[in-house]
Amino acid sequence: MQILQAPLENYILSEYTTFSADEEVAQTILSVTDPTGFSANKYIVLGMIGNENSEICQVASTSTNSITLAVATTKKHYKDEPI
């Protein structure tokens, strides 16, 4: 069996920010500390990778202190959680 190795951390995790406020379920606009580097049509991981409450979402747009998602969240997220 051949093992596939992918440089996920360098490719997928190239941008980093955190939630600047608690976010309830079904949110499309997320408050973040710094949206710099995030852009429309890219995918992001909300929460700690591997955690049962993390989720992958597509970015619709960004503004000064927020990221707007293409589809609403399905989990609750808390201030200072990673994105």
Protein Blocks (a to p, Z undefined) as FASTA:
>chain_A
ZZddddfklmmmmpccddfbdcdehiabdcdfblghiaehiacdedjehiakbccdddfb
dcfkbccdfbdcfbdcdehiaZZ
